[in-house]
Amino acid sequence: MKALEGLKVLDLTRVLAGPYCAMMLADFGANVIKIEPPGVGDDSRAFGPFVGKESAYFMSLNRNKRSITLNFKRAEEVELFREMVKQADVVLENYRPGTMEKFGLGYDELKKINPKIIYAACSGFGHSGPYMLKPAYDIIVQAMGGIMSITGPEGGEPTRVGASVGDIIAGMFTAYGVMVALFHRQRTGEGQKVDVGMLDCQLAVLENAISRYTTSGVVPGPLGNRHPSITPFASFTAKDGHIIVGAGNDRLWEKLCNILGCPELIKDPRFDNNGNRTTHAVELQQILNNIFSAKTIAEWLELLEKAELPCAPINTVDKIINDPHIKAREMMVELEHPVAGHLKMAGVPVKMSATPGAVETAAPMLGQHTAEILKELFGWDEAKTRQFFERS
């Protein structure tokens, strides 16, 4: 039995933040019913890359879910959703604030139908504040949230993080909010609204950038691959590319100097403690780059790993998905899609000893499970389902 087996989730989300949250719940057994508009479905069904006519983008985010189509411009289908809410535990949506209220389906209405409902709304700026109605995408909140200002080469232009962390982090916080609300409901019987703003989530992960500014008054900027307060903790130039080394304390620094053949640096007053090393980080980077350039990445990794010094190659995507450790941790999985065929995607990163998650079913075709879901929820047969959805 999976940890969330029996949890019924009505998923109205689309594209990335909301679907990522729903996927996290589905991976651990939640019965996620993805509700999509007829004809087009989730916007991301039209996003590339494609396998035949199927979006690999969509399929990577909507595994373990079932799909039904509902048209909220049709009163009968709005009412059907309200009936579904009576049996649900969670409603997920990532519309702009006010959209659900226009359909008469906001939290204040849904909690009248089901007082125990957990209503999770993930939007760009949350359901309060002066920016509430502003439209948002990942790059918008990365820009506004500060992370772009500290990403990129030192002295270079602000840079978007390569993965859509504006969306993904918000999706993760929404899943966290749902679980906290469910724990509260288990103790009290009370449902509640979970309001997650993508911009808030970006601020929440700025960690030492905030503390550096609030304590020093100095506005942080991009530093490339080096750490702002731990040195050496950066990438270095080997004979055939770049290698990452993290010597996070004086003991590791001494060990690194001995491996590199420069023990004189241990007591050098510029580098004899972490504070001094950080103050003189640019000088130290030049010195260490000259030393690292004498050997290949593989040669340095062998020496550093033998000494148990934190180090790593900078993998490209093709290398990391084929890494033996990733395979051992089952972090790349394979499954079959009814149209797209054989697929590979990232696995479940949270490993549970008693109730493990799993990737079991491919992303659904649009409306694939409509009849199945309505039979399960209301006992409808196929004839009744067809008659109900004879849309004008």
N, C-alpha and C positions, 0 to 999 in steps of 0.2 A: 504494500500500500504506500502510495506517495504522500508526502507531507501535506499537500493541498488537495488531495482527492476529496471530492464531494463539494468543493467550493465552486459556486456557480458565478461566472463573471460575464456581464454583458459589455462587450467591447465595441465602443463607437469610434475608436481612435483611427487615425490614418497617418501615413508617411512613416515617422520614425520614433519620436519620443514616446507617444502612447503605445504604439505597437511593441516597442522594446519592453515597456513595463508589462504589457499583457503576455509577451513571450516568456518573461521571467517567471510569471505565475503559472503559465501553461507547462513549462518545463518541469515543474514540480507537481503536476497532476491536476491543476485547476481546470474545470470545464469552461474553457473560454469560447464564448459564442461571439464571433466577429460579425457585427451588423454593418452592412455596407449599402450605399445607395445603388439601386438597380441600374444596369446598363454599363456603368463605368467602374463602380466599386471604389476602393481605396485609391487615392491619387497615385500612390507609388506603383500600382500595377502598370502604369505607363512609363516608369523610369527604367532605363537601361542599367547594366547590360541585360540582354535577353538570351534566353535559351529557347530557340524557335520563337514563339509568340509570347512566351511567359517571362515575366520580369524576375531576374535573379535577385535583384534588390528586394522586391516584395517577398520572394520565397525565403530569403535569409532572415526575415523578421517576423514571419507569420506561421512558423511551424507549430505543430501540436494544437492548432485551433480549427474550429469549424466555421463555415460561412453561411449566413442567411442575408437576404436582401430585404430592406424595408425602405419605403418612400415616405418620409415624414411630411411631405406636402399632401398626403392623403390621410384624412382623418381616421379612417378605419385602421390604417397601419400604425398610426400614433397610438391608438387605443390598444392595438395588439402589443406594442412595446410596453405599455403600462401594465398589461396583464403579465408580461414576462418579468417585469420588475418585482411583482408580488412573490415570485419564486427565486429571485436572485439574491446573492450576497453582496455583490460589488457591481457598480456601474462605473466604467471608465470612459472619459471623453477628453478630447484635446481641441475642442472648438475655441474660437475667440469668445471671451466672456460675453454672456447675453444671448448667445445663439440657442442654447438649450431652452432658455426661458421663452424665446419666441415660439417654440414648439409646445410650450406648456410642460416641459420636461426638466426644468431646473431642480436643484436639490430640494427647495422648499416644497415643491409639488410631489416629488418622488418619495420624500420621507412620510408624506401623508398616506401614500399607498403602502409603504413598507418602512416602518420606523427603524428597523434594524439595518437598513441599507447603508453600505459604505459607498459614498459618491466621491470618486477621485477625479479631479479636474486638473489637467496639466496644460498650461498655456504659456505664452511668451513672457508675460509680466504678472501673472497671477490675477486674482479676482478682486483686487483692491489697488488703490494707489493711482497717481496721475497718468501712468503709462498703460493702464489696464487694457484699453481698447486699441493700442498700437499693434499693427501686424508684426510678426517676428518669424525669422528663420534662424537656423543654427548660426550662420555667419553674423547675423545681427546681434545675437546675445553674446557671441564670442567677442565681438567688437566692443559692445557696451559694457560687458562684464569684466573687462580688464585683462583677460588671459592673452589676447592678441598683443597687448602692449609689452608683455614680458616673454614673448615667444619670437624666436628668430635669431639671426647672427648678431653679435654684439655691435651696436652702432647701426644696425640695419633697419629695414622697414618692419613695422608690425606684421605678424604672420599668423594666418589661421592655422590652428592645429589640424593635422592631416585627417584625423578621424573626426566625425561630427559630435564632438564632446558636448556642445551646447544641448543637443537633443538627447544624447545617450545618458549623460549624467542626470538630466531631468527625468528620464524614464526610470533610472535606477532609484532616484529619490522618491518617485511616485510609488514604485513597488514597495519601498521601505515604509512610506506613509500608509499604504493599504494594510501592510502587515501589523503596524503599530495600532491602527484603528480596529483591526480584527481582534487583536489581543485585548484591547479595551472592551470591545463588545462581548468577548467571551466572559469577562469578569462582571460586566454591568448589564448586558443586554441592549446597550445603546449603540445605534449607528451614528455616523457623523460624516461631515464633508472634509475631504482632503484637498487642499488648494496648493498646488505646486507651480511656481513661476520659474521658467527657464533662466531668467536673469538672476533670480535669487540663488539658484543652484551654482551658477558660475562664480558668484561671490563666495559661496560656501567652500569652494575648492581652491581658492587663491592661497591658502595656508600662509607660508612665511612672507609672501609679498605684502600682505596686510600688516603683519607684525613688524616688518622692516620699516614700512612707512610710518606707522603710528608711533614707533619708538624713536625714529631718527628724523622724520620729516623729509627724508629723501625719497623721491618718487622712483620706484624700481623700473628698470628698462630691460630689454632683452640681453641675455648673456651667452647666447649660443648654447653649447652643451655643458657649460660649467655651472656648478652650484653656487648660489649667492653667498652661502655662509659655511660651506665645508670644502676644504681644499687639501689635496687634489681629488677632484670628484668631477671628471670631465672626459672628453674624448681626446685621444692623442694620435699623432700621425706616425704610423708604422711604415715599413718599406712598401707595402702593397695596399694601404688603405688606412682606415681608422679603427681604433680599439678603445673601448670604454674601461676606465679604471676608477674605482671608488675606494680611496683610503680614508675612511671616515673618522679615524682617531690617531693619536700619536704612535700607538703600538703598530698599527698597519702602515703608517708613514715610514717608520723605521724599517719594517720588513720590506717595503717597496724599495727604499733606497738601497738596501743590501742586494736585492735582486737585480736592480738596475746598474749596480756597480758604482754608485755614487754615495758612499756612506758619509762623505764630508758634508752633505746637505742636511744630515740629521741635526747637527748642532749649529748650522748656519743661522745667525740671529734673524735673518729674514724668514726662515722657514722652521724654526724650532718649536713652534706650537701652531695650532690650527688658526688662531686669530692672525698671527703674522703671515702664515701661508696665504690666507685669504686676502690680506692687505696687499701682498706681493704676488697675487695670482697670475698676472700677465707675465712677469719675469719668470716665474716657475714654469708656466706653460711652455715658454720658449726653450728653457733648459731641458725639460722632459721630452719635448718633441724631438730635439736633437738626439737624445738617447734612444727613444723609441724608433727613430728612422733607421736604425742599424739592423733591425730584424723584421721578419714578417709577422703578420697578425697571429698565425698559427704558432710560430716559435714563442712569441710573448705569452700567448694563452697557456701553452704548456708549462712555462716557468711560473706564471702567476697562479694558475690553478693548483699546481703542486704545492705552492706555499699557502694555499687557501686565502688568497687575496681576491676580493670581489672584482670581477672583470667580465667582459663580454664582447663578442663581435657585434657590429651593427648589422643585424640581419635584414635582408630584403624579404618581402612577403613570401616568395617561393621557398626561401630557406626555412623560415619559422614554421610554415605549415607542414614541412617535412621533417622537422626536428624530432629526434628519437624521444626526447622528454615529452614533447607535445603529444606524440603518439601514445606514449605510455600513460599519460594522463587522460586519454580519450578526448582531447580537445579539438580534434578534427573528426567529424562523423560523416557517414554516408547514408543516404536514403533514396527512395524512389518516388518521383512525382508522376502522377498519371499521364501528364502530357510532356513535361520537360525531360522526363527520364531520370537518369542517375545524377545525383547532386552531392556536392561536398560543401560543408559549412562548419563554422565554429561550434564546438560542443558546449556543455554546461560547466561553467567554471567553479561553481560551489559544489564541493564533494561532501555528501552526507553519508554517515556510516550506516544509519538505519533506514532512512527514507530518501534514497538518491533520486535526483532528477534524471531525465532522459529525453533524447530527441527521438520521437517515435513515429510521428506522421508528418508528411510534407505539408507545406502551406496549401490551403484549400483553393479550389477554383471558385470563381464568383458565384455565390448562391448555391454552392454544391450541396450543402446539408440542410437546405430550407425545409424540405419535407420531413427529413429525419428529426430535426429539432422540434418542429411543431407537433409531430407525433409523440415525441418524448415528453414535451411540456404539457400538451393539451389533449393528446389522444386523437388528433386529427388524422384522417386517412388522406390518401393522395388526391382523391376527388375533391375533398373539401379544401385542401391546400390550393389546388388549381383554380377552383371557383373563387376563392378569396383574392387570389393575386391576378385576376383578370382586370388588369389596370386599364383605365380609360386613356 
